[in-house]
Amino acid sequence: MIIHSRPRQAISVLAFAALTLIVLSFTTTRAAGPWYVAPGGSDSYSCNTPATPCATINGALAKV
């Protein structure tokens, strides 16, 4: 008797995909901003108001 493993493989792939989607749906995300960047700013500032801007875009992205 020959047992075909394709249906079992398909079920395994679908189960893995479903679990991956479930795990990804529970990840937390932080708010994107607004973040402010200005030449006179500092990356040590909070960067979330025009009065306290970051100096670089990378500094603002590090706040996310």
Backbone torsions as a table, in degrees:
resi	resn	phi	psi	omega
1	MET	NA	131.2	179.1
2	ILE	-101.3	127.2	178.1
3	ILE	-105.5	124.8	-179.8
4	HIS	-85.2	131.5	-176.7
5	SER	-98.6	-2.6	-180.0
6	ARG	-60.1	-46.4	178.0
7	PRO	-60.5	-38.0	179.6
8	ARG	-66.6	-40.3	177.7
9	GLN	-65.3	-41.5	179.8
10	ALA	-63.1	-41.5	178.4
11	ILE	-65.2	-40.5	178.7
12	SER	-63.1	-42.7	179.3
13	VAL	-65.0	-44.0	178.7
14	LEU	-64.3	-40.1	178.5
15	ALA	-64.9	-41.6	177.9
16	PHE	-63.4	-43.4	178.6
17	ALA	-63.1	-41.9	179.4
18	ALA	-64.5	-43.1	178.7
19	LEU	-65.4	-38.5	177.6
20	THR	-62.3	-44.2	178.7
21	LEU	-64.2	-37.8	178.7
22	ILE	-65.1	-45.7	179.9
23	VAL	-63.2	-43.6	-179.4
24	LEU	-66.7	-28.3	-179.3
25	SER	-74.4	-18.9	-179.5
26	PHE	-96.4	0.0	178.8
27	THR	-72.7	143.8	-178.8
28	THR	-89.5	145.9	176.0
29	THR	-125.2	149.0	178.8
30	ARG	-99.9	159.1	178.7
31	ALA	-64.2	146.9	-175.3
32	ALA	-83.9	-10.0	179.3
33	GLY	149.6	-154.3	16.7
34	PRO	-79.5	148.3	175.2
35	TRP	-116.3	141.8	-178.2
36	TYR	-112.7	139.2	179.0
37	VAL	-130.8	134.4	179.7
38	ALA	-150.2	152.8	-179.7
39	PRO	-57.1	-33.2	-179.2
40	GLY	-89.9	8.0	-176.8
41	GLY	-81.0	-176.0	178.0
42	SER	-141.6	136.9	179.4
43	ASP	-69.0	-9.9	176.5
44	SER	-86.0	-10.5	176.4
45	TYR	-72.0	169.8	178.2
46	SER	-73.1	-26.7	175.5
47	CYS	68.3	12.8	-177.1
48	ASN	-104.4	6.8	173.3
49	THR	-138.3	155.7	177.3
50	PRO	-61.5	-24.0	179.5
51	ALA	-77.8	-19.9	-179.7
52	THR	-128.8	66.6	-177.2
53	PRO	-81.9	157.4	170.9
54	CYS	-77.1	161.5	177.5
55	ALA	-87.0	-27.0	-176.9
56	THR	-133.3	158.3	175.6
57	ILE	-65.0	-39.6	178.7
58	ASN	-62.1	-34.9	175.5
59	GLY	-63.1	-41.0	178.5
60	ALA	-68.6	-40.3	179.5
61	LEU	-65.6	-29.5	178.9
62	ALA	-69.3	-18.7	179.0
63	LYS	-76.4	-17.4	-175.2
64	VAL	-75.2	NA	NA
